[in-house]
Amino acid sequence: MSTPVPWADANTVKAGAPVAPVLTGGALVTVGLACAVCVANAYYGQPLLADIARGLGLSPRLAGLAPTMTQAGIALGMEFLLPLGDRIDNRVLVTTLLKVQALALVLMAQSTDAPVYLGAALLAGTCGIVTYLLPAYATRLVSPDRRGSVTGALGAGIMLGITLGRSMAGIAGQALGWRGVYAAAAVATLLVALVLQRVMPRTPALVVASYRSLLASLATLARTVPLLRRATVLLALSFGLFNALWIGLALRLQQPPFGLDTRRIGLLALLAVSSVVAAPLVGRLADRGGMRLALRGATVITLAGWIALVAGGETYTGVVLAMLLCGTGATASDVVLRSAIYGHAPEQRMRMNAVYSTGTFIGGSVFSLITPLGLGQLGWYAVVVGGIAVASLLLALSWRALPGRDRPAPKSELRSGLS
């Protein structure tokens, strides 16, 4: 059992906690598929933004409210629900959240006015923390030397869900309509919940702590762990850029010279699926001690993706290259940063994850909201220039974001900060 850290006075591990069960290969695959299905629910709306806005009577400039509410819901779930993963058996928590999310998706499919849809989207997003709870849960059940590879494997599942969610929503939306897409997603989510009830092992080393103390510890963690603060800021920018690219392209590709419908946008997005191969490779690199190199490379790739839109933004080649590079960069950044924080104070992994992921989705929701506004007010190239500026900042910040060695540093060094 890990030694409690100073800021965790109420977080005593349950006495007599059983030895952690092993996460079998089959269970890991199932958890990865669950990550893919759950995360896709947050991204179905992006290629369907124009259709959803018309169906709900929203103006094009306010279309960004739909994905923004989902992202805001995820941020709320990270802050107020994810910390419970250190206290409640994760199988119970995960399956309950998935069942509620399925209900929210049904409400989204049946909505005829914007307030109902946006409220249901907020609820669906709040329950969408399952995607970010499962990787932390899985790393409890494997040896430390496999933490990076398991994080990478599940990161691949998450990226697969994001890219396939966008592409399949665009394709299916043409045939079924956006309401049919959400109805099908509700069925898939409920099925995943039922399967996970059978395959998820119990959660080891839960803590005895009140809900209030769990929430209070989040601010303390953010204040006392420099690594956590830096990782949170970095991924907030990285994930925000990722959302800005896809939301911007979903709207831009419907305009001249492209003039694509949702089905063709979905087919084009399928090309970005190949970026999922980055996650397992980066995870293995992290296990071997190459975290700094991997993080720097990821931010360079992200910047290159936005530059590709300047060089070939009016061509399919430039658009696809941007999709591939930005998807690879965002995935690699997330895998490295999660692997780093999961190795720090394992008994508080969910709360570390809560701080990290709350910041991530605040960044995602802000960029989701401002991208359609910027596109409508200033035009496509203003969005691209803004993306390049933020990606350049991301690169500069990433250079000294991790401890001054490739292998994870001791807790004392992680807490002391970096000059």
N, C-alpha and C positions, 0 to 999 in steps of 0.2 A: 504494500500500500504506500502511496506517495506521501511524503511529509507535507502537512498542511503549510501553506505559505502565510506570511504575517497578516495579510489583509483578509484572510478567510476565517476569522474567529468563530463564526457561527456555522461553518461548513464542515462539520465533522462527518467523516465517512461512516456509514452505518456499520455498527459493530457486527463482527461475524459475517461480513459480506462474502458470498461465495466466490470461488476462483472464476475468473472470466472465462466464459465458454469460447470456443474457437469459432470464428466465422468461416464456414465452409465455402468452397468455390461456388457451389450452386446458390447459396444464400447471397454471396457477394454479387453474383450476376443479377439475381432478383432485385436486390437493393439498387443496383445501377439502373435497371429498367424502371424501377419506381421513381428514381430521381428524374429520369427522362420524361416520364408521363406527367409527373407533377409540375416540373418546370415548364413544360410545353404549354400548360394552362395559362401561364402568364404572358405568353407570346403569340397566341393564336390571333389576337386582335390587331397586331401590327400590320400585316399585309391586308387586313380587312378594314383599316381605319376609315377609308372613304365610305365604304358600304355601311359600316356601323353608324358613322356620323349622319348619313342620309336617313337611315332607318330610325334614328332617335331624334332627328331634327336639330342636330348640332351644326354650327357653321364649320367650314374647313379649318379655320384658325383655332377653333376649340376642340378639334378632333383629338389633340394630344391629351385631353382630360381622361380619355378611356384608359390608355396604358399608364397614365400618371396615377390614377386611383389604385390600380393593381400594384404598382411599385410602392406607393405609399402604404398600402395594406401590408405588404411584405415587411416594410420597415417597422410598422407597428407590431407585427407578429414577432419580429426579431427582438424587439425591445421588451415586450411584455409576456411572450409565451416561450420563446426559446430557452430562457434560463431555467424553466421547469425541467428541461432535459437532464439537468444534474440531479434532480430530485425524484422524478416520476419515471417509471419503467417506460423506455422509449417506444416499445411496441404499442402500449396503450395510447401514448401521446400521439404517435404517428397515425395510427389507424383511425383515431377519433377525428383528427384534423382532416384527414382525407375524406371521410364521410361528410363532414360539414362543407368541405370544398365542393364536393359533388353536388350538394344541395344548392350552393351559391351559383354553380355553373348552370344548373337548371333555371334558376331565377334570371340569369343573364340571357339565356336562350329565349325566355318568355317575355322579357321586358319590352314594353311598347313606348316608354318614355325615358328620358335621360336620367332623372334622379334615381329611379329603381335600378337601372342598369349600373350606374356608377356606385351605388351603395352595395350591390351584389359583387361588383368588381373589387371593391375595398375588402369585403369579407373573403372572397376567393384568394386575394393576395395575402391577407392575414394568415390564412391556413396554408399558404404556399411555402411557409418556412420548412415544411417537410423536406424539401430539396436540400436545404442547408443544415438540417438536423441530422439527416442520415449519414453524410460523410464523417461528421464528428463521432456519431455513434459507432460507425464501422471501425474507426481507428482505435476505439477502446478494446476491440476484440481481435486485434492483430499485434504482432510483436513490433517494437519501435523501429526496427530496421526495415519494416515493410510499410511504414506510415506514408511515406511519399508515394510509393507505387500504388497503394490502395486509394489515396487521395486523388492521384492521377487517373486511375481507372474510373472512379466515380465522377471525376471532373469530365471525362470523356462522355459518360452517360448524360451529364447535365448539358454539355455542349450539343450532343446529339439531339436531346429533347428540344433545345432552343432552335437549332437550325431546321430540324424536321418539323417542329411545331409551326414555324413560320411558313415553310414551303408547303406542307400538307394543308395548312389552313387556306393558303391562297388557291391551291388546286381544288380542294374540296369545297371551298366557299363559292367557286364558280358554279358547281353542280348543286350543292345543298343550301347555299345561302349561309350567311354568318350565324344565323340561329341554329341551323343544322350542325355546324361545326361545334358549337358549345354544347349542344345536346349529346353528341357523340363523345365529347371530352368528359362529360359527367358520367357516362356509362363506364368509360375506361378508368376513370379515377376510382369509382366504387369497386370495380373488379380488382384493382391494385390493392386497395385497402383490405379486401377479403383474403387475398393471397398472402400479404404481409402478416396477417394475424397468425398464419400457420408456420411461416418460415423464419421470422425474426427471433433470435435467441434473447434471453432476458438481458437486461442492462446491468453490468457489474459496477461495483463501487459507487453506488448512489450516495448522496449526502443527506444528512438530517438537518434541515434548515427551513425556516419560515419563508413564505413567498416574499414577504417584505424584505427580509435580509438578503435574499437572492437578488432582488432588484437593486437594493442599496449597494451591493458589491460591484455592480456594473460600473458605477461612477468611480469607485475606488480603483478598479482594474484599469480603466481608461486613464486615470491620473497617475498611476504608479508603474505602468508598464510601457516604456517608450516604444518598444517593438510593436505593440498592439496599436498605438496611436498612428505610427507611421504606416503600418499595413492597412489600416482603415482608410486613411487619406488617399493612399495610392490606389486602392481598388475602387474607392468612390469615384475617382477620376477615370480609371480604366473602364469601369462598368458604365459610367455616364457616357463616355465616348462611344462605347459599343452600342448603347441604346440610341444615341444621336445618329449614328450611321444608319442603323436599320430603319428607324422611324423616318429619317430624312429620305432614304432611298424608297421606302414604301410610297411616299408622296411624290418624289421626284420622278420615278419611273412611270408614273401615269401621265406625265407631262411630255410635250415635245422635247427632243426628237424621238423619245422612246415610245410613248403612248401605249404602255402595257396595261392589260387588265389584271385582276388579282390572280387568275390561273397562271398567266405567264410570269408574273412576279414570283409566284411560288415555285415554278419550275426553275427559274433563274437562281433562286435561293438554295435549291438543292445542291448546286455546285459548291456551296460553302460547307457542306457536310464533311468534306475532306479535312477541314481544320481540326476535327476532333482527334486526329492522330497525334496532335501535339501533346495532349494531356498525359497519356501514359509515359511518353518519352521524357517529358519534363519531370514527372513524378520519380522516375528512376534516377534522373540526374540529381534531383534533390536528395534522394537516399544516399547517393555517392558523395555528397558534400558540395555540389555545384550550385547552391542556391543563388549566390550573388550573380554569377555569370548568367544563369537562366533568367533572372529577373531583369537584368540589363538588356539581354537579348530580346525579351518579350516587349519591352517598351520601345526598343528600336523598331521592331516589326510593326507595332501599332502606329508609330509615326510614319513609317513607310506606306502603310495602308492609306492614310489620309493624304499623303503626298501623291499617291497614285490617282486620286480623284482630281488633282490639279492637272497632272500630265495627261490623263485620259478620261476625264469625268463625263465627256459627251459620247463615250464609246462603251460598248459592252465589256471590252477588255479591261478598261479602267475600273468599271463597277465591280466586276467579278474579282479582280485583283485586290481591290479594297476590301471586299467581303472576306476573302481568304486570309489576308494579312491581319485585319483587325480582329477577326474571330480567333486566329491563332495567338495573337498577342494578348487578348483578354483572357483566354483560357490558360495560357502559360503563366501569366501574372497571378491569377487566382490560385492555381495549384501550388506555386512556390510560396506565396504568402500564407495560405492555409496550412501548408506543411510546417512552416516556421512557427506559427502560433499554436498549432496542435501539440508541438513538442514542449510547450511551456506550461507548467502547472496542469498536468493531465486531469486532476480531480476537478478542475474548473473549466474544462474544455468547452462546455456549452455556453457558459457565460462569456468566455473569451470570444467564442463564435458569435454570440449575440451582439457584442459591441462592434465587432468587425463587420458583420453583415448588416447591422442597422445603418451604419455609415455608408456601406455600399449601396443600399437601396435608397437612401436619401439622395445620394449622387445620381442614381438611376432615375428617380422620379423628377428631380430638377431638370436634368437633361431631356427627359421625355416631354416635359412641359414647354421648355423654351425652344426646342428644335422646330416644331411647326410654326411657332410665332416668328422665329427668326427667318424661316423659309418664306413665310408670307409677307413679312415686312421688308426684308433686305435681299432676299433671293438666295439661290442655291450656293453660289460661290462665297457668300458671306458665311454660311454654315460651314463650308469646307475650310475657309481660313480660320474660323474659330476652332474647328477641330484640330487643325495643325498647331495652333497656339497652345491648346490644352495638352496635346500629345507631347509637345516640346517641354512643357512644364513637368509632365509626368516623367519624362526621361531624366530631367535634371534631378528631380526628387528621388528617383529610384537608385541613383548612383551611390548613395550612402544610406540606403534605407535599412539594410540588414547589417548584423554585427560584422566587425572587421576580420572575418575569417569565413571560409566556405562552409565549414561544419557548424552545426548549431552551437551557440555559445552557452556557458553556464547561466543559470538564472540571475546570479549577481550581476553579470555583465549585461544581460538583457534589460535589467531594471535600471542600470546606471545611466543609460542613454548614450547617444552618439554625439560627438562634437561636430 
